[in-house]
């Protein structure tokens, strides 16, 4: 295979790498909450029932934002059920995931957990079965200092200071016919606009996310965004995007190129938003909140739902992620960073057990799945200014996307420290030599080349019995000569190349 070439220059700036891009998602689904982040009586749980091993892994992963409480769950959720004395809380049927919700964990527990984990909360309001009054009540409870019925109720429940939640989602996937309270674009757009106006009357400092399409393949895609934004553009700050990539059909070449689809999705959503902005004579540019994304073996979900009745916290879509999946996740993170000028929030779904980077056993250990590693390393090292890169190299054919580049890259320059991180994915089945030209950033030296390769065993997974089977490894440190070097990217691999100023 011929060498690929990549030039990195600080003049080609995209935007700052917003820390909110490294978000996650906690939904009342399966064992994400109960048995995931929260398990009273577990040997490693603290006095509040939070699993300390999961807290430690959340911090290690570098999660910045956590979206809560859904997801499909939120469209039938009464937030009041999850506050106050736990013994007084009602048990409810959750229609989204066909489970019984005990409400032992709710808003107050989540906010305390978020503070402990060091993450920013991102709250979703129910615009499926409820509406503007309930959203305003929730905001008053969470953010108003005191002196009103709901803010004083929060104080009575033990939270003297307001939670100060800055990020709010106006519902979830309201374009989807599977959603409780599914609406047309006009119905949702009008409801979201009136809710947004009222919420900002209560707290003008908040940022709001309008529901975009739940995936790019929806028959209403783009038309939905255009209609919703005609109602909401002046009142919101983000339009959401959701996508999952399913390897179940065995088309490995296409699944490894999933980032091609995400890239097109972001471009199309921002183009639609800009069209509406121009039509409405708005100078402000909306950003994208890509608040659900991951690899997901979706074909397994219906069987999980069909094989049981109404139970509490069943094991649900607890996918075992492979080395190939880790390469795909690393590439999706590259795509999010490449659009740093327009993607302001992103949440990998979900945090624990449910299509998650962290897995647990009730009463037992927690461990890192393969997809944990590219997320953690990207969150740790993608700090500073994202630089546009235009790699030159070979292509390969895919059934889903046609010919796609073997190499995908992005670079992030930390102007404060002078360091440079180059993220590179080799989608191909063979090792790829990469010629790097860093002459635009003189005075650097190579610090490390970290890789996670699926070339030898693409189906390898981490398990409770073997939690370290798929982990990153260090390769030969790149050596620059006149600002240039050549590195070998292993077959089907995610790579992090780090450079620092010469001492």
C-alpha positions in Angstrom: 0.0 0.0 0.0 1.4 3.5 -0.9 2.2 5.9 1.8 -0.4 8.4 3.0 0.5 12.0 3.6 -0.7 14.5 6.1 0.2 18.1 6.6 -0.6 19.9 9.9 -0.5 23.7 10.0 -1.7 26.1 12.8 -3.1 28.5 10.2 -5.9 26.1 9.3 -8.1 26.5 12.4 -11.6 25.0 12.7 -12.5 26.0 16.3 -11.8 25.2 19.9 -12.4 21.7 21.1 -15.3 22.2 23.4 -15.1 20.0 26.5 -18.8 19.4 26.1 -18.0 17.2 23.1 -16.9 14.5 25.6 -20.3 13.9 27.1 -22.2 10.8 28.1 -25.8 9.8 28.7 -27.6 8.2 31.7 -31.1 7.0 31.0 -33.5 5.0 33.1 -33.1 2.0 30.8 -31.9 -1.5 31.7 -29.1 -1.4 34.2 -27.7 2.0 33.4 -28.9 3.5 36.7 -29.9 0.6 38.9 -26.9 -1.7 39.0 -24.8 0.7 37.0 -24.1 4.0 38.6 -26.4 3.3 41.6 -26.5 0.1 43.6 -27.1 0.5 47.4 -25.6 -2.4 49.3 -22.9 -3.1 46.8 -19.5 -3.7 48.5 -18.1 -0.6 46.7 -21.1 1.7 47.1 -20.9 4.8 49.2 -23.5 5.8 51.8 -25.7 7.2 49.1 -25.7 4.0 47.0 -23.3 5.4 44.3 -20.9 2.8 43.0 -17.5 4.2 43.6 -15.9 2.0 41.0 -18.2 3.4 38.4 -17.5 7.0 39.6 -13.8 6.3 39.3 -14.1 5.0 35.8 -16.3 8.0 34.8 -13.6 10.4 36.0 -10.9 8.3 34.2 -12.9 8.4 31.0 -12.9 12.2 31.1 -16.7 12.6 30.8 -17.6 16.3 30.8 -21.4 16.3 30.5 -24.1 13.7 31.3 -27.5 13.9 29.7 -30.4 12.7 31.9 -33.0 11.1 32.4 -33.6 10.1 28.7 -33.9 9.3 26.0 -37.2 7.6 25.3 -37.8 7.3 29.0 -38.3 11.0 29.5 -41.3 11.2 27.2 -43.5 9.5 29.8 -41.6 10.7 33.0 -43.0 12.7 35.9 -40.0 14.4 37.4 -41.8 14.9 40.7 -41.8 11.1 41.2 -38.0 11.2 41.7 -37.7 13.8 44.5 -38.5 13.8 48.2 -38.3 10.9 50.6 -37.6 7.7 48.7 -40.1 5.7 50.7 -42.9 8.0 49.5 -42.1 7.8 45.8 -44.5 5.9 43.5 -43.7 2.9 41.4 -44.7 3.5 37.7 -44.9 1.6 34.4 -42.2 2.9 32.0 -43.8 2.5 28.6 -40.5 3.3 26.7 -38.6 0.2 27.9 -41.5 -2.0 29.3 -40.1 -1.9 32.8 -41.2 -0.9 36.3 -39.6 2.3 37.5 -39.2 2.4 41.3 -38.1 6.1 41.3 -35.5 5.2 44.0 -33.1 7.3 41.9 -34.3 10.7 40.7 -33.3 14.3 40.1 -31.8 15.0 43.5 -29.8 11.8 43.4 -28.6 12.5 39.9 -27.5 16.0 40.7 -25.5 14.8 43.8 -24.0 12.0 41.7 -23.0 14.5 38.9 -21.3 16.7 41.4 -19.4 13.7 42.8 -18.4 12.6 39.3 -17.3 16.1 38.3 -19.7 16.3 35.3 -22.0 19.0 34.1 -25.7 17.9 34.1 -27.7 18.1 30.9 -31.4 17.8 31.7 -34.2 16.7 29.4 -37.8 17.8 29.9 -40.9 15.7 29.0 -42.6 17.2 25.9 -44.2 13.8 25.0 -46.9 13.4 27.6 -46.4 16.7 29.4 -45.5 20.3 28.3 -44.6 23.8 29.1 -46.0 24.1 32.7 -44.2 20.9 33.9 -40.9 22.0 32.2 -41.1 25.4 34.0 -41.8 23.7 37.3 -38.8 21.5 36.9 -36.6 24.5 36.0 -37.9 26.4 39.1 -37.2 23.4 41.4 -33.7 23.0 40.0 -32.4 26.6 39.4 -34.4 29.1 41.4 -32.6 30.2 44.6 -35.6 30.1 47.0 -38.7 31.9 48.2 -41.1 29.9 45.9 -43.0 26.7 46.5 -40.8 24.6 44.2 -37.5 26.1 45.1 -38.2 25.9 48.8 -39.3 22.2 48.2 -35.8 21.6 46.8 -34.3 23.2 49.9 -36.6 21.1 52.1 -35.2 18.0 50.3 -31.7 18.9 51.3 -30.4 21.1 48.4 -30.1 24.5 49.9 -28.3 26.0 46.9 -29.8 25.8 43.4 -28.5 23.2 41.0 -27.8 25.7 38.3 -28.4 23.4 35.4 -27.3 25.3 32.2 -28.1 22.8 29.5 -31.7 21.6 28.8 -33.1 19.4 26.1 -36.7 20.2 24.8 -37.9 16.6 24.7 -36.4 13.6 22.9 -36.7 12.2 19.4 -40.2 13.6 18.9 -40.0 12.7 15.2 -40.1 9.0 16.1 -43.4 7.1 15.9 -41.9 4.9 18.7 -41.9 7.9 21.0 -44.6 8.2 23.7 -46.3 11.5 22.6 -44.9 11.4 19.1 -45.7 14.7 17.2 -45.5 16.2 13.8 -42.9 18.8 13.2 -45.4 21.7 13.4 -46.9 20.3 16.6 -43.5 19.8 18.3 -42.0 23.0 16.9 -44.9 25.1 18.4 -44.7 23.3 21.8 -40.9 23.6 21.9 -41.0 27.3 21.1 -43.6 28.1 23.8 -41.7 26.0 26.3 -38.4 27.7 25.4 -39.8 31.1 25.8 -41.2 30.4 29.2 -38.1 28.6 30.5 -35.9 31.5 29.5 -38.3 33.9 31.4 -37.4 31.9 34.5 -33.7 31.6 33.8 -32.3 33.6 30.8 -28.8 32.0 31.3 -29.8 28.5 30.2 -29.0 27.0 26.8 -31.7 25.0 25.0 -31.6 22.1 22.6 -34.4 21.5 20.1 -35.1 18.0 18.9 -33.7 17.3 15.4 -34.2 14.1 13.6 -33.6 10.9 15.6 -31.4 9.6 12.7 -30.4 10.6 9.2 -32.5 7.8 7.7 -35.8 9.1 8.9 -38.2 9.9 6.0 -38.8 13.3 7.5 -35.1 14.1 7.8 -34.1 17.7 7.0 -37.8 18.7 6.5 -38.3 18.1 10.2 -35.3 20.3 11.1 -36.4 23.1 8.8 -40.0 23.1 10.2 -39.0 22.8 13.8 -36.4 25.6 13.5 -38.8 28.0 11.8 -40.7 27.8 15.1 -37.8 27.7 17.5 -34.7 29.3 15.9 -34.7 32.5 17.9 -35.3 30.7 21.2 -32.8 27.8 21.1 -29.1 27.4 21.0 -28.7 23.9 19.6 -30.4 21.4 17.3 -29.9 17.8 18.2 -28.7 14.8 16.2 -28.8 11.1 17.0 -27.2 8.2 15.3 -26.1 4.6 16.0 -24.2 2.2 13.8 -25.1 -1.5 13.8 -22.4 -4.0 12.8 -24.9 -6.9 12.9 -25.1 -7.4 9.1 -21.5 -8.4 9.0 -20.5 -5.7 6.4 -17.2 -4.9 8.1 -15.9 -2.5 5.4 -19.0 -0.3 5.8 -19.2 -0.3 9.5 -15.5 0.8 9.7 -16.5 3.8 7.5 -19.4 4.8 9.8 -17.8 8.2 10.3 -18.5 9.0 6.7 -22.2 9.0 7.5 -21.8 11.0 10.7 -19.8 13.6 8.8 -22.5 14.0 6.1 -25.2 14.1 8.9 -23.5 17.0 10.6 -23.0 18.9 7.3 -26.6 18.5 6.3 -28.0 19.5 9.7 -25.9 22.6 9.8 -26.8 23.5 6.2 -30.5 23.2 7.0 -30.1 25.3 10.2 -28.2 28.0 8.2 -30.9 28.0 5.5 -33.6 28.6 8.1 -31.4 31.2 9.8 -31.0 33.0 6.5 -34.7 32.8 5.8 -35.5 34.3 9.2 -32.7 37.0 8.8 -30.9 35.6 11.9 -27.2 36.4 12.2 -26.6 33.9 15.0 -25.5 30.4 14.0 -27.0 27.4 15.8 -24.8 24.6 16.9 -25.4 20.9 16.9 -25.9 18.8 20.0 -25.0 15.3 18.9 -26.4 14.0 22.2 -26.8 10.3 21.3 -24.2 8.4 19.3 -22.5 5.0 19.5 -22.1 1.6 18.0 -25.2 -0.4 18.8 -26.2 -4.0 17.8 -29.8 -2.8 17.4 -31.2 -6.0 16.0 -30.9 -7.5 19.5 -33.2 -5.0 21.2 -36.6 -6.3 20.2 -35.7 -9.8 21.4 -34.7 -8.3 24.8 -38.0 -6.5 25.1 -40.2 -9.4 23.9 -38.8 -12.1 26.2 -40.0 -10.7 29.5 -42.8 -9.0 31.2 -42.9 -5.9 33.5 -39.8 -6.1 35.7 -37.4 -3.8 37.5 -34.0 -2.9 35.8 -33.6 -5.9 33.5 -30.4 -6.5 31.6 -31.1 -4.7 28.3 -28.8 -4.3 25.2 -25.6 -4.9 27.2 -23.5 -5.2 24.1 -20.0 -6.7 24.3 -17.9 -4.3 22.3 -15.1 -5.6 20.0 -11.8 -4.2 19.0 -13.4 -3.2 15.6 -16.1 -1.3 17.6 -13.4 0.6 19.4 -11.8 1.7 16.1 -15.2 2.9 14.9 -15.8 4.9 18.1 -12.4 6.5 17.8 -13.2 7.5 14.3 -16.6 9.0 15.3 -14.8 11.1 17.9 -12.4 12.3 15.1 -15.5 13.4 13.1 -17.0 15.3 16.1 -13.8 17.2 16.6 -13.4 17.9 12.9 -16.7 19.8 13.2 -15.7 21.7 16.4 -16.9 25.0 14.9 -20.5 23.6 14.8 -20.7 20.7 17.2 -20.9 22.2 20.7 -22.2 19.2 22.7 -22.0 15.4 22.1 -23.1 12.5 24.3 -22.0 8.9 23.8 -25.0 6.7 24.8 -24.9 5.3 27.4 -22.5 5.4 30.3 -23.0 2.1 32.1 -24.1 -1.3 31.0 -26.6 -0.2 28.3 -24.5 0.0 25.0 -21.9 1.4 27.3 -18.1 1.8 27.7 -18.4 0.8 31.4 -19.9 -2.6 32.3 -20.7 -3.9 35.8 -22.0 -7.0 37.5 -24.6 -6.5 40.3 -22.7 -7.1 43.5 -19.5 -7.6 41.5 -16.8 -5.7 39.6 -16.9 -2.9 37.0 -14.6 -3.0 33.9 -13.7 -1.0 30.8 -15.1 -2.1 27.5 -13.0 -1.7 24.3 -14.7 1.6 23.4 -13.7 3.1 26.7 -10.1 3.6 25.6 -10.4 5.8 22.5 -12.9 8.0 24.3 -10.7 8.4 27.4 -7.5 9.2 25.5 -9.3 11.6 23.1 -10.9 13.4 26.0 -7.5 13.7 27.8 -5.5 14.9 24.9 -7.8 16.8 22.5 -7.3 20.1 24.2 -7.0 23.4 22.4 -7.6 24.4 18.8 -8.8 21.9 16.2 -6.9 22.1 13.0 -8.2 21.1 9.6 -6.3 18.3 8.1 -6.6 17.0 4.5 -5.0 13.6 4.4 -3.9 12.2 1.0 -4.0 8.5 0.6 -5.6 5.4 -0.8 -9.3 4.5 -0.8 -11.2 1.3 -0.4 -14.7 0.2 -1.6 -17.7 -0.2 0.7 -21.2 -1.4 -0.1 -22.8 1.4 1.9 -20.7 4.5 1.1 -18.9 3.7 -2.1 -15.1 4.4 -2.1 -13.9 5.9 1.1 -10.5 7.0 2.4 -8.5 4.4 4.3 -7.1 7.2 6.5 -9.2 9.6 8.7 -7.5 12.3 10.8 -7.8 15.4 12.9 -5.2 17.4 14.8 -5.6 19.5 18.0 -3.0 22.1 18.9 -2.7 23.2 22.5 -1.5 26.8 22.2 -0.9 27.1 25.9 1.5 24.2 26.2 2.6 24.1 22.5 1.7 20.4 22.3 0.0 18.7 19.3 -2.2 15.7 19.2 -2.8 13.9 15.9 -5.7 11.4 15.9 -5.6 9.0 13.0 -7.7 5.9 12.0 -6.5 3.3 9.5 -9.7 1.7 8.3 -7.9 -0.7 6.0 -6.8 -4.4 6.6 -3.1 -3.6 6.1 -0.6 -1.5 7.9 -0.5 2.1 6.5 2.7 4.2 6.4 1.9 7.8 7.1 4.2 10.7 6.1 3.7 13.6 8.6 4.7 17.2 7.7 4.7 19.3 10.9 7.0 22.1 9.6 4.2 24.6 10.3 4.8 23.9 14.0 8.6 24.1 14.4 10.4 23.0 17.5 8.4 19.9 18.2 9.6 16.4 19.2 7.7 13.2 19.2 6.4 12.1 22.7 4.3 9.0 22.0 2.5 6.8 19.5 -0.5 5.1 21.1 -2.6 2.6 19.1 -5.6 0.3 19.6 -5.5 -2.2 16.7 -8.2 -4.6 15.6 -6.0 -6.1 12.9 -5.1 -9.3 14.6 -8.4 -10.1 16.4 -11.2 -7.8 15.4 -13.8 -9.7 17.4 -11.8 -9.5 20.7 -13.8 -8.1 23.7 -13.1 -7.3 27.3 -15.0 -9.4 29.8 -15.3 -9.7 33.6 -12.9 -12.6 33.4 -10.5 -10.9 30.9 -11.0 -7.1 31.3 -7.7 -6.1 29.7 -7.8 -8.1 26.5 -8.4 -5.0 24.3 -6.3 -2.2 25.5 -4.1 0.5 23.9 -0.4 -0.2 23.5 2.6 2.0 22.8 4.5 1.9 19.6 7.9 3.4 18.6 7.9 7.1 19.4 7.9 9.3 16.2 11.2 10.9 15.4 11.0 14.2 13.6 13.7 15.2 11.1 13.3 18.8 9.8 9.7 18.8 10.9 8.8 15.5 9.1 8.5 11.9 10.0 7.0 8.6 8.9 4.9 6.4 11.2 3.3 3.1 10.6 -0.4 2.8 11.5 -1.2 -0.8 12.2 -4.0 -2.6 10.3 -7.5 -1.4 11.3 -6.4 0.8 14.1 -7.1 4.0 16.0 -3.9 6.0 16.8 -2.9 9.0 18.9 0.4 10.7 17.9 1.6 13.2 20.5 4.2 15.9 20.0 5.6 18.4 22.5 8.0 21.3 22.4 11.7 20.5 22.6 13.0 21.2 26.0 
